[in-house]
């Protein structure tokens, strides 16, 4: 790495930022400075709050409590990170590599600067100082082994940011086509909404199963139940499945490391930090290869020279809208073909079709899974009852789809009528002349 070039690249980026502020006006520059100082204040407040929480709240906490606290912090960080993921994927690079390829500079240094600049997000500003402050607070509270939490936390954050940057570079190569770009952004947004609704669906499913579970008639004595509840309340326990998941899921290694350090074992934290940095290194290497390959034109050249094959002469098939129908002008058929192809390529139409399918899937699953046991006799007596909600839902979806197509067809129909009237007017004008 050439440190002189790296300093020059950083200076160039700072100069570009100052020029951008000067062109945007004094008011926008003041707002930007206020946002920067607010970010510093939020980071400092989060770090101080983490130190106080580590010293006074978690200094004497039991290992399961440490695991739960760190899992909640990591889950909140991932939630905020996913919320800003769509904006992060659409954000442009800090320094455009394509404009630097004709200069005698290292593209690796530019890639490194762009990757470091991608950390300036709200989720990093909110959670990283708070997590580091919590580690420092645990150390000041008397748990000196918690010093190993620093590399573990940094490793997990590095892993998340590296693979996010890899995903961003891969999508940048795909979104060169503007139509594909809109489809990808719409699909990511739709997938994020479904992912956010997944815990609600699973929670309703588990709640429904527990509510209709048969209750046991045998009951223990009151004093034994009270003693058991007191012991369970004093000592929080975790199921073996949860403990096994914390060993294999990389996002849960922070909680597993904190619990093991609180219990006196340092190896899970050390191995977790090494694994997180290793996975993050693979993601960053993959991101560098994808990004540089895209700018060098290697992303599109992946296949070898095609083999010479004798082309097969296939019979030409005409599409539905390429045929002539009696009573319909050729102009109307051509316009209908163009309109149909534009509908098939539009992201909003694809979203509407996917929404209808997923609504049918979700509500049909709810009909199958959330049937109360009391209706079992009625369902067995009336065989058409389970199919009635599905048929009703299918009819509603079909009506909504027809309404959507009707609304979308109004515009080209009006254009077709205007074009037809214009042609008739031209013919009449020529005949009069």
MIMARZA-669749 format. One record per residue (C-alpha): chain; residue number from 1; x, y, z. Coordinates in pm, 1 decimal. Example, Ala and Ser with C-alpha at 12.3 -4.5 7.8 and 13.67 -1.06 7.14 Angstrom:
% residues 2
<atom 'A',1,<1230.0,-450.0,780.0>>
<atom 'A',2,<1367.0,-106.0,714.0>>
***
This chain:
% residues 433
<atom 'A',1,<0.0,0.0,0.0>>
<atom 'A',2,<133.9,342.3,-101.0>>
<atom 'A',3,<63.7,571.3,195.3>>
<atom 'A',4,<143.6,881.1,-9.6>>
<atom 'A',5,<-124.5,795.3,-264.2>>
<atom 'A',6,<-366.7,709.3,15.3>>
<atom 'A',7,<-315.6,1049.8,179.2>>
<atom 'A',8,<-362.2,1215.9,-160.0>>
<atom 'A',9,<-688.4,1027.8,-218.3>>
<atom 'A',10,<-819.0,1126.6,125.4>>
<atom 'A',11,<-719.9,1489.7,63.1>>
<atom 'A',12,<-897.2,1476.3,-274.4>>
<atom 'A',13,<-1215.5,1349.2,-114.2>>
<atom 'A',14,<-1204.4,1622.8,147.7>>
<atom 'A',15,<-1152.1,1883.3,-121.9>>
<atom 'A',16,<-1448.1,1750.5,-319.7>>
<atom 'A',17,<-1666.8,1767.7,-8.5>>
<atom 'A',18,<-1567.8,2130.8,54.4>>
<atom 'A',19,<-1638.8,2219.4,-308.4>>
<atom 'A',20,<-1975.9,2049.1,-285.7>>
<atom 'A',21,<-2062.4,2249.1,26.7>>
<atom 'A',22,<-1956.9,2574.9,-137.7>>
<atom 'A',23,<-2172.0,2506.7,-445.8>>
<atom 'A',24,<-2476.3,2404.4,-242.0>>
<atom 'A',25,<-2486.3,2734.9,-53.9>>
<atom 'A',26,<-2426.3,2851.1,300.0>>
<atom 'A',27,<-2756.9,2724.0,439.4>>
<atom 'A',28,<-2697.0,2364.9,326.8>>
<atom 'A',29,<-2340.5,2380.5,457.9>>
<atom 'A',30,<-2469.5,2490.5,799.1>>
<atom 'A',31,<-2724.0,2207.6,802.0>>
<atom 'A',32,<-2451.7,1957.6,712.9>>
<atom 'A',33,<-2228.7,2080.6,994.3>>
<atom 'A',34,<-2518.5,2060.0,1238.5>>
<atom 'A',35,<-2585.3,1700.3,1128.3>>
<atom 'A',36,<-2215.8,1614.7,1175.8>>
<atom 'A',37,<-2209.7,1760.3,1526.9>>
<atom 'A',38,<-2535.5,1585.8,1615.7>>
<atom 'A',39,<-2376.0,1258.8,1505.0>>
<atom 'A',40,<-2076.0,1324.9,1730.4>>
<atom 'A',41,<-2305.9,1401.8,2023.5>>
<atom 'A',42,<-2510.2,1083.8,1965.5>>
<atom 'A',43,<-2194.4,872.7,1946.0>>
<atom 'A',44,<-2052.5,1028.1,2265.3>>
<atom 'A',45,<-2382.9,984.9,2449.6>>
<atom 'A',46,<-2405.9,621.9,2339.9>>
<atom 'A',47,<-2051.3,550.1,2452.1>>
<atom 'A',48,<-2108.0,715.7,2790.9>>
<atom 'A',49,<-2437.2,531.2,2836.6>>
<atom 'A',50,<-2265.3,202.2,2756.3>>
<atom 'A',51,<-1993.5,268.4,3014.9>>
<atom 'A',52,<-2248.8,351.4,3285.7>>
<atom 'A',53,<-2459.8,45.6,3200.3>>
<atom 'A',54,<-2154.7,-179.6,3215.9>>
<atom 'A',55,<-2033.9,-42.4,3550.0>>
<atom 'A',56,<-2361.2,-18.2,3741.9>>
<atom 'A',57,<-2605.2,-258.7,3571.8>>
<atom 'A',58,<-2411.8,-551.9,3424.3>>
<atom 'A',59,<-2101.0,-567.8,3642.4>>
<atom 'A',60,<-2241.8,-853.8,3852.6>>
<atom 'A',61,<-2484.3,-1001.6,3600.6>>
<atom 'A',62,<-2503.4,-1376.0,3545.7>>
<atom 'A',63,<-2384.5,-1533.3,3217.8>>
<atom 'A',64,<-2735.8,-1594.8,3072.5>>
<atom 'A',65,<-2825.1,-1231.7,3139.8>>
<atom 'A',66,<-2511.7,-1120.9,2955.9>>
<atom 'A',67,<-2608.4,-1336.6,2659.3>>
<atom 'A',68,<-2961.3,-1195.2,2645.2>>
<atom 'A',69,<-2843.5,-833.2,2672.2>>
<atom 'A',70,<-2584.1,-867.2,2397.4>>
<atom 'A',71,<-2827.4,-1055.9,2173.7>>
<atom 'A',72,<-3077.9,-772.1,2206.9>>
<atom 'A',73,<-2811.2,-514.2,2123.0>>
<atom 'A',74,<-2693.5,-707.3,1816.5>>
<atom 'A',75,<-3053.4,-766.0,1703.7>>
<atom 'A',76,<-3128.8,-393.2,1729.6>>
<atom 'A',77,<-2810.7,-313.2,1536.1>>
<atom 'A',78,<-2902.0,-557.6,1258.8>>
<atom 'A',79,<-3256.3,-418.6,1244.1>>
<atom 'A',80,<-3132.4,-61.2,1199.8>>
<atom 'A',81,<-2873.5,-184.3,951.5>>
<atom 'A',82,<-3137.4,-357.6,741.1>>
<atom 'A',83,<-3360.8,-48.7,751.2>>
<atom 'A',84,<-3082.7,158.1,598.2>>
<atom 'A',85,<-2974.1,-119.0,362.5>>
<atom 'A',86,<-3193.6,-7.4,71.6>>
<atom 'A',87,<-3057.3,347.4,95.2>>
<atom 'A',88,<-2703.7,213.0,131.2>>
<atom 'A',89,<-2735.7,0.3,-181.6>>
<atom 'A',90,<-2847.2,300.0,-388.6>>
<atom 'A',91,<-2580.9,536.4,-257.3>>
<atom 'A',92,<-2303.0,631.0,-495.3>>
<atom 'A',93,<-1938.2,567.1,-422.8>>
<atom 'A',94,<-1738.5,822.3,-227.0>>
<atom 'A',95,<-1478.1,829.0,-505.4>>
<atom 'A',96,<-1579.0,709.0,-850.8>>
<atom 'A',97,<-1330.1,440.2,-951.3>>
<atom 'A',98,<-1423.0,476.1,-1317.4>>
<atom 'A',99,<-1289.5,832.2,-1323.3>>
<atom 'A',100,<-962.0,731.4,-1159.1>>
<atom 'A',101,<-863.5,449.1,-1392.8>>
<atom 'A',102,<-667.0,677.9,-1625.6>>
<atom 'A',103,<-457.2,811.3,-1335.8>>
<atom 'A',104,<-144.6,641.6,-1195.2>>
<atom 'A',105,<-312.3,552.5,-864.7>>
<atom 'A',106,<-382.7,225.6,-691.4>>
<atom 'A',107,<-742.0,112.7,-731.3>>
<atom 'A',108,<-704.6,-88.8,-412.5>>
<atom 'A',109,<-648.7,231.0,-212.5>>
<atom 'A',110,<-955.9,390.9,-366.9>>
<atom 'A',111,<-1156.4,79.2,-287.5>>
<atom 'A',112,<-1034.7,90.5,72.7>>
<atom 'A',113,<-1132.3,456.7,109.3>>
<atom 'A',114,<-1477.8,386.7,-32.8>>
<atom 'A',115,<-1523.1,92.8,203.7>>
<atom 'A',116,<-1422.3,296.6,508.5>>
<atom 'A',117,<-1653.8,578.2,401.1>>
<atom 'A',118,<-1943.8,330.9,387.3>>
<atom 'A',119,<-1925.5,302.9,768.4>>
<atom 'A',120,<-2066.3,654.8,808.1>>
<atom 'A',121,<-2421.0,532.1,863.9>>
<atom 'A',122,<-2676.6,593.5,1135.8>>
<atom 'A',123,<-2664.7,237.0,1267.4>>
<atom 'A',124,<-2285.4,247.7,1313.2>>
<atom 'A',125,<-2304.0,587.1,1485.5>>
<atom 'A',126,<-2577.8,467.4,1720.8>>
<atom 'A',127,<-2457.1,121.3,1817.0>>
<atom 'A',128,<-2081.2,87.5,1772.6>>
<atom 'A',129,<-1983.9,350.9,2037.4>>
<atom 'A',130,<-2250.1,210.2,2270.4>>
<atom 'A',131,<-2118.6,-146.6,2234.2>>
<atom 'A',132,<-1757.4,-39.4,2282.5>>
<atom 'A',133,<-1859.9,170.0,2582.3>>
<atom 'A',134,<-2041.8,-128.9,2730.7>>
<atom 'A',135,<-1726.0,-338.1,2692.8>>
<atom 'A',136,<-1525.9,-67.7,2870.4>>
<atom 'A',137,<-1787.0,-44.0,3143.6>>
<atom 'A',138,<-1771.7,-419.0,3205.4>>
<atom 'A',139,<-1393.7,-395.0,3235.5>>
<atom 'A',140,<-1419.1,-105.6,3481.5>>
<atom 'A',141,<-1681.2,-301.5,3675.0>>
<atom 'A',142,<-1426.3,-570.5,3758.7>>
<atom 'A',143,<-1460.9,-817.5,3470.9>>
<atom 'A',144,<-1111.4,-788.7,3324.8>>
<atom 'A',145,<-1166.6,-1077.8,3087.5>>
<atom 'A',146,<-1418.3,-862.6,2900.4>>
<atom 'A',147,<-1126.3,-698.4,2721.9>>
<atom 'A',148,<-1169.0,-975.6,2463.7>>
<atom 'A',149,<-1510.6,-832.5,2378.3>>
<atom 'A',150,<-1345.9,-547.4,2186.6>>
<atom 'A',151,<-1211.6,-765.4,1902.0>>
<atom 'A',152,<-1528.7,-974.6,1904.2>>
<atom 'A',153,<-1757.9,-672.7,1862.0>>
<atom 'A',154,<-1533.2,-515.0,1599.8>>
<atom 'A',155,<-1510.3,-846.7,1414.6>>
<atom 'A',156,<-1887.6,-888.8,1391.8>>
<atom 'A',157,<-1933.4,-528.2,1274.9>>
<atom 'A',158,<-1656.7,-578.6,1019.3>>
<atom 'A',159,<-1823.2,-897.4,898.0>>
<atom 'A',160,<-2160.1,-725.0,849.9>>
<atom 'A',161,<-2016.3,-419.9,672.4>>
<atom 'A',162,<-1785.6,-624.7,448.9>>
<atom 'A',163,<-2057.2,-852.1,316.9>>
<atom 'A',164,<-2295.2,-558.7,279.4>>
<atom 'A',165,<-2033.6,-382.2,69.2>>
<atom 'A',166,<-1988.9,-701.9,-132.3>>
<atom 'A',167,<-2363.6,-716.5,-192.7>>
<atom 'A',168,<-2358.6,-351.5,-290.8>>
<atom 'A',169,<-2086.0,-407.2,-550.5>>
<atom 'A',170,<-2261.8,-711.9,-692.3>>
<atom 'A',171,<-2589.9,-524.3,-725.2>>
<atom 'A',172,<-2410.7,-227.7,-882.5>>
<atom 'A',173,<-2297.3,-459.0,-1162.1>>
<atom 'A',174,<-2652.4,-584.6,-1206.7>>
<atom 'A',175,<-2820.6,-245.1,-1190.2>>
<atom 'A',176,<-2642.6,-98.2,-1490.8>>
<atom 'A',177,<-2966.0,-163.1,-1675.4>>
<atom 'A',178,<-3218.5,91.3,-1542.2>>
<atom 'A',179,<-3513.2,-144.7,-1580.5>>
<atom 'A',180,<-3332.0,-413.9,-1385.4>>
<atom 'A',181,<-3233.1,-154.2,-1126.6>>
<atom 'A',182,<-3596.4,-67.7,-1058.3>>
<atom 'A',183,<-3689.7,-434.5,-1031.5>>
<atom 'A',184,<-3406.2,-504.5,-786.0>>
<atom 'A',185,<-3488.8,-206.5,-564.5>>
<atom 'A',186,<-3857.4,-299.3,-563.7>>
<atom 'A',187,<-3775.2,-662.9,-484.3>>
<atom 'A',188,<-3543.9,-567.4,-196.9>>
<atom 'A',189,<-3809.5,-338.9,-50.3>>
<atom 'A',190,<-4075.9,-605.8,-83.6>>
<atom 'A',191,<-3850.3,-870.6,70.2>>
<atom 'A',192,<-3765.9,-642.5,362.5>>
<atom 'A',193,<-4136.0,-586.4,433.2>>
<atom 'A',194,<-4199.5,-961.6,428.6>>
<atom 'A',195,<-3901.9,-1023.0,656.6>>
<atom 'A',196,<-4033.4,-767.2,905.2>>
<atom 'A',197,<-4375.2,-935.9,906.9>>
<atom 'A',198,<-4231.2,-1285.7,950.7>>
<atom 'A',199,<-4190.0,-1263.5,1334.2>>
<atom 'A',200,<-4552.4,-1151.3,1364.1>>
<atom 'A',201,<-4675.9,-1448.9,1162.9>>
<atom 'A',202,<-4460.9,-1695.8,1355.3>>
<atom 'A',203,<-4565.2,-1540.4,1686.7>>
<atom 'A',204,<-4932.6,-1575.3,1600.3>>
<atom 'A',205,<-4875.5,-1936.2,1497.8>>
<atom 'A',206,<-4700.7,-2025.6,1824.3>>
<atom 'A',207,<-4959.7,-1838.1,2030.5>>
<atom 'A',208,<-5242.5,-2021.4,1858.0>>
<atom 'A',209,<-5081.6,-2360.7,1918.7>>
<atom 'A',210,<-5022.1,-2284.9,2286.8>>
<atom 'A',211,<-5376.3,-2157.6,2332.2>>
<atom 'A',212,<-5536.0,-2473.0,2191.4>>
<atom 'A',213,<-5292.4,-2712.5,2356.6>>
<atom 'A',214,<-5473.3,-2952.6,2595.3>>
<atom 'A',215,<-5416.2,-2871.4,2958.6>>
<atom 'A',216,<-5303.7,-3135.1,3206.5>>
<atom 'A',217,<-5536.7,-3217.3,3494.0>>
<atom 'A',218,<-5261.7,-3309.1,3736.9>>
<atom 'A',219,<-5127.6,-3024.0,3946.8>>
<atom 'A',220,<-4843.6,-3014.3,4193.7>>
<atom 'A',221,<-4886.7,-2879.9,4545.3>>
<atom 'A',222,<-4889.1,-2505.4,4588.2>>
<atom 'A',223,<-4573.1,-2489.7,4795.7>>
<atom 'A',224,<-4372.2,-2695.4,4544.6>>
<atom 'A',225,<-4493.6,-2480.4,4253.4>>
<atom 'A',226,<-4399.7,-2165.6,4441.9>>
<atom 'A',227,<-4053.0,-2300.8,4519.1>>
<atom 'A',228,<-4001.3,-2406.8,4158.5>>
<atom 'A',229,<-4107.9,-2067.6,4025.5>>
<atom 'A',230,<-3880.6,-1892.0,4274.3>>
<atom 'A',231,<-3582.3,-2103.7,4171.5>>
<atom 'A',232,<-3654.4,-2046.7,3802.6>>
<atom 'A',233,<-3688.6,-1673.4,3859.9>>
<atom 'A',234,<-3357.5,-1655.6,4047.6>>
<atom 'A',235,<-3163.1,-1854.6,3787.0>>
<atom 'A',236,<-3245.5,-1781.7,3425.7>>
<atom 'A',237,<-3188.7,-2085.6,3208.5>>
<atom 'A',238,<-3151.6,-2128.8,2834.8>>
<atom 'A',239,<-3257.8,-2421.8,2623.2>>
<atom 'A',240,<-2994.2,-2642.3,2455.8>>
<atom 'A',241,<-3123.7,-2539.8,2113.5>>
<atom 'A',242,<-3056.0,-2172.4,2189.4>>
<atom 'A',243,<-2707.2,-2250.4,2316.6>>
<atom 'A',244,<-2631.8,-2460.1,2008.5>>
<atom 'A',245,<-2754.3,-2181.2,1779.5>>
<atom 'A',246,<-2517.0,-1936.7,1949.2>>
<atom 'A',247,<-2225.5,-2159.0,1852.2>>
<atom 'A',248,<-2303.6,-2179.7,1480.6>>
<atom 'A',249,<-2478.5,-1852.2,1386.7>>
<atom 'A',250,<-2215.6,-1577.4,1335.0>>
<atom 'A',251,<-2445.0,-1295.0,1447.5>>
<atom 'A',252,<-2490.7,-1466.1,1785.9>>
<atom 'A',253,<-2120.3,-1505.1,1858.5>>
<atom 'A',254,<-2114.2,-1176.3,2050.3>>
<atom 'A',255,<-2367.4,-1300.1,2304.3>>
<atom 'A',256,<-2198.4,-1640.1,2325.8>>
<atom 'A',257,<-1860.5,-1476.5,2384.9>>
<atom 'A',258,<-1999.3,-1247.3,2655.5>>
<atom 'A',259,<-2164.8,-1540.3,2832.9>>
<atom 'A',260,<-1849.9,-1752.6,2815.7>>
<atom 'A',261,<-1631.1,-1467.6,2944.4>>
<atom 'A',262,<-1871.6,-1410.1,3233.1>>
<atom 'A',263,<-1850.3,-1782.6,3310.3>>
<atom 'A',264,<-1468.4,-1779.0,3301.8>>
<atom 'A',265,<-1401.1,-1932.5,2958.2>>
<atom 'A',266,<-1213.1,-1721.4,2702.5>>
<atom 'A',267,<-1189.3,-1957.4,2405.7>>
<atom 'A',268,<-1540.8,-1900.1,2262.8>>
<atom 'A',269,<-1472.8,-1525.4,2250.1>>
<atom 'A',270,<-1130.4,-1574.0,2090.3>>
<atom 'A',271,<-1259.7,-1819.7,1832.2>>
<atom 'A',272,<-1563.3,-1601.9,1762.5>>
<atom 'A',273,<-1345.3,-1295.9,1698.6>>
<atom 'A',274,<-1114.3,-1494.9,1470.2>>
<atom 'A',275,<-1408.6,-1642.3,1280.2>>
<atom 'A',276,<-1578.7,-1303.1,1241.4>>
<atom 'A',277,<-1262.3,-1140.4,1106.0>>
<atom 'A',278,<-1208.1,-1437.3,873.9>>
<atom 'A',279,<-1561.9,-1423.7,732.5>>
<atom 'A',280,<-1536.7,-1046.1,699.3>>
<atom 'A',281,<-1203.3,-1079.0,519.0>>
<atom 'A',282,<-1358.1,-1319.5,269.8>>
<atom 'A',283,<-1644.6,-1078.7,210.6>>
<atom 'A',284,<-1411.5,-782.0,160.6>>
<atom 'A',285,<-1192.8,-983.2,-76.4>>
<atom 'A',286,<-1497.7,-1085.9,-274.2>>
<atom 'A',287,<-1618.7,-724.5,-283.4>>
<atom 'A',288,<-1280.0,-603.7,-411.1>>
<atom 'A',289,<-1272.1,-870.8,-681.0>>
<atom 'A',290,<-1627.4,-794.4,-793.7>>
<atom 'A',291,<-1582.3,-416.6,-796.5>>
<atom 'A',292,<-1247.4,-408.9,-975.4>>
<atom 'A',293,<-1362.6,-677.4,-1219.1>>
<atom 'A',294,<-1671.8,-471.8,-1299.8>>
<atom 'A',295,<-1469.9,-160.5,-1380.1>>
<atom 'A',296,<-1218.1,-358.0,-1585.1>>
<atom 'A',297,<-1498.1,-513.2,-1786.7>>
<atom 'A',298,<-1447.0,-866.3,-1655.0>>
<atom 'A',299,<-1791.8,-898.4,-1505.2>>
<atom 'A',300,<-1952.8,-949.7,-1844.8>>
<atom 'A',301,<-1680.7,-1179.1,-1983.6>>
<atom 'A',302,<-1720.0,-1503.1,-1793.3>>
<atom 'A',303,<-1791.0,-1760.9,-2058.4>>
<atom 'A',304,<-1537.4,-1912.2,-2291.9>>
<atom 'A',305,<-1561.7,-1897.2,-2667.3>>
<atom 'A',306,<-1882.7,-2067.8,-2776.3>>
<atom 'A',307,<-1857.2,-2384.6,-2974.8>>
<atom 'A',308,<-1958.0,-2374.5,-3335.9>>
<atom 'A',309,<-2283.6,-2554.6,-3371.9>>
<atom 'A',310,<-2506.0,-2598.5,-3667.9>>
<atom 'A',311,<-2798.2,-2362.5,-3613.8>>
<atom 'A',312,<-3132.9,-2530.6,-3611.8>>
<atom 'A',313,<-3395.6,-2372.0,-3826.6>>
<atom 'A',314,<-3705.6,-2340.5,-3616.6>>
<atom 'A',315,<-4045.7,-2254.8,-3741.6>>
<atom 'A',316,<-4129.8,-1891.9,-3684.7>>
<atom 'A',317,<-4403.1,-1853.3,-3427.7>>
<atom 'A',318,<-4616.0,-1549.1,-3402.2>>
<atom 'A',319,<-4725.0,-1419.2,-3068.6>>
<atom 'A',320,<-5079.6,-1363.1,-2958.1>>
<atom 'A',321,<-5075.7,-993.9,-3040.1>>
<atom 'A',322,<-4888.2,-1040.6,-3367.4>>
<atom 'A',323,<-5181.1,-1218.4,-3524.0>>
<atom 'A',324,<-5468.4,-1050.1,-3697.2>>
<atom 'A',325,<-5814.6,-1096.9,-3555.6>>
<atom 'A',326,<-6134.8,-1025.8,-3746.6>>
<atom 'A',327,<-6288.1,-694.8,-3654.4>>
<atom 'A',328,<-5975.8,-553.7,-3484.5>>
<atom 'A',329,<-5747.3,-313.2,-3675.1>>
<atom 'A',330,<-5378.0,-389.8,-3702.1>>
<atom 'A',331,<-5296.9,-66.2,-3518.4>>
<atom 'A',332,<-5496.1,-181.1,-3217.6>>
<atom 'A',333,<-5320.1,-518.9,-3216.0>>
<atom 'A',334,<-4978.1,-352.2,-3237.8>>
<atom 'A',335,<-5064.4,-110.2,-2958.8>>
<atom 'A',336,<-5196.1,-394.4,-2744.1>>
<atom 'A',337,<-4871.3,-587.5,-2801.8>>
<atom 'A',338,<-4659.1,-289.8,-2697.7>>
<atom 'A',339,<-4875.8,-226.9,-2393.6>>
<atom 'A',340,<-4864.4,-592.1,-2289.2>>
<atom 'A',341,<-4484.9,-604.7,-2316.1>>
<atom 'A',342,<-4451.3,-282.7,-2114.5>>
<atom 'A',343,<-4672.3,-434.0,-1845.6>>
<atom 'A',344,<-4459.8,-747.4,-1830.0>>
<atom 'A',345,<-4145.1,-536.8,-1783.3>>
<atom 'A',346,<-4281.7,-281.4,-1534.4>>
<atom 'A',347,<-4168.9,-339.2,-1171.2>>
<atom 'A',348,<-4496.4,-208.9,-1026.9>>
<atom 'A',349,<-4694.8,-469.4,-1219.4>>
<atom 'A',350,<-4459.8,-743.6,-1100.9>>
<atom 'A',351,<-4503.9,-618.8,-744.0>>
<atom 'A',352,<-4881.8,-622.6,-783.6>>
<atom 'A',353,<-4879.4,-977.9,-918.1>>
<atom 'A',354,<-4644.5,-1095.0,-642.4>>
<atom 'A',355,<-4863.9,-926.6,-381.2>>
<atom 'A',356,<-5169.9,-1117.3,-500.0>>
<atom 'A',357,<-4982.5,-1446.8,-493.3>>
<atom 'A',358,<-4838.5,-1384.3,-146.3>>
<atom 'A',359,<-5175.4,-1273.6,-11.1>>
<atom 'A',360,<-5322.3,-1597.8,-139.4>>
<atom 'A',361,<-5034.9,-1791.2,18.1>>
<atom 'A',362,<-5053.6,-1616.7,357.2>>
<atom 'A',363,<-5428.7,-1614.6,396.9>>
<atom 'A',364,<-5456.8,-1967.9,265.2>>
<atom 'A',365,<-5194.9,-2074.9,518.2>>
<atom 'A',366,<-5386.4,-1897.7,792.8>>
<atom 'A',367,<-5701.8,-2083.5,693.6>>
<atom 'A',368,<-5514.1,-2414.0,711.1>>
<atom 'A',369,<-5307.9,-2347.7,1024.8>>
<atom 'A',370,<-5535.9,-2134.1,1241.2>>
<atom 'A',371,<-5850.0,-2349.4,1240.0>>
<atom 'A',372,<-5976.9,-2388.3,1601.0>>
<atom 'A',373,<-6022.1,-2745.4,1725.1>>
<atom 'A',374,<-6389.7,-2678.8,1794.4>>
<atom 'A',375,<-6457.5,-2659.8,1423.0>>
<atom 'A',376,<-6318.2,-3007.5,1360.0>>
<atom 'A',377,<-6661.0,-3172.2,1384.5>>
<atom 'A',378,<-6820.7,-2909.3,1164.4>>
<atom 'A',379,<-6544.4,-2943.4,905.3>>
<atom 'A',380,<-6583.5,-3319.7,904.4>>
<atom 'A',381,<-6961.7,-3282.5,856.8>>
<atom 'A',382,<-6944.0,-3009.9,593.7>>
<atom 'A',383,<-6674.1,-3095.5,343.4>>
<atom 'A',384,<-6693.8,-2769.9,146.7>>
<atom 'A',385,<-6622.0,-2545.2,447.2>>
<atom 'A',386,<-6238.7,-2544.5,420.7>>
<atom 'A',387,<-6258.4,-2458.1,51.0>>
<atom 'A',388,<-6501.8,-2168.5,97.1>>
<atom 'A',389,<-6251.2,-1909.6,232.5>>
<atom 'A',390,<-5997.0,-2008.1,-31.2>>
<atom 'A',391,<-6253.7,-1970.1,-308.9>>
<atom 'A',392,<-6365.9,-1636.8,-168.9>>
<atom 'A',393,<-6006.9,-1516.0,-147.5>>
<atom 'A',394,<-5932.6,-1632.4,-500.7>>
<atom 'A',395,<-6238.1,-1444.7,-626.0>>
<atom 'A',396,<-6127.6,-1128.2,-445.4>>
<atom 'A',397,<-5775.5,-1156.1,-587.4>>
<atom 'A',398,<-5911.2,-1214.3,-936.6>>
<atom 'A',399,<-6142.0,-914.2,-905.8>>
<atom 'A',400,<-5853.9,-696.7,-786.5>>
<atom 'A',401,<-5635.0,-814.6,-1073.9>>
<atom 'A',402,<-5906.0,-740.7,-1328.6>>
<atom 'A',403,<-5958.2,-397.3,-1176.1>>
<atom 'A',404,<-5585.2,-327.4,-1197.8>>
<atom 'A',405,<-5570.8,-431.0,-1562.9>>
<atom 'A',406,<-5880.6,-222.3,-1635.0>>
<atom 'A',407,<-5722.4,88.6,-1481.3>>
<atom 'A',408,<-5398.4,29.7,-1666.8>>
<atom 'A',409,<-5582.4,-17.8,-1996.5>>
<atom 'A',410,<-5766.5,315.2,-1981.7>>
<atom 'A',411,<-5464.1,520.0,-2087.9>>
<atom 'A',412,<-5371.0,324.9,-2405.2>>
<atom 'A',413,<-5739.7,291.3,-2494.3>>
<atom 'A',414,<-5778.9,668.7,-2482.2>>
<atom 'A',415,<-5464.6,712.3,-2687.9>>
<atom 'A',416,<-5594.4,462.6,-2943.7>>
<atom 'A',417,<-5927.1,646.5,-2973.7>>
<atom 'A',418,<-5753.7,981.5,-3013.6>>
<atom 'A',419,<-5527.1,836.1,-3280.5>>
<atom 'A',420,<-5826.9,685.4,-3461.9>>
<atom 'A',421,<-6016.4,1014.2,-3453.4>>
<atom 'A',422,<-5707.4,1200.1,-3579.1>>
<atom 'A',423,<-5675.9,965.4,-3876.6>>
<atom 'A',424,<-6045.4,1003.0,-3961.8>>
<atom 'A',425,<-6010.8,1380.6,-3941.3>>
<atom 'A',426,<-5707.6,1373.3,-4172.4>>
<atom 'A',427,<-5894.2,1159.5,-4428.0>>
<atom 'A',428,<-6195.6,1390.5,-4419.2>>
<atom 'A',429,<-5971.0,1696.5,-4459.9>>
<atom 'A',430,<-5799.3,1546.8,-4763.6>>
<atom 'A',431,<-6133.3,1459.4,-4922.7>>
<atom 'A',432,<-6263.2,1810.7,-4869.6>>
<atom 'A',433,<-5950.7,1964.7,-5020.9>>
***
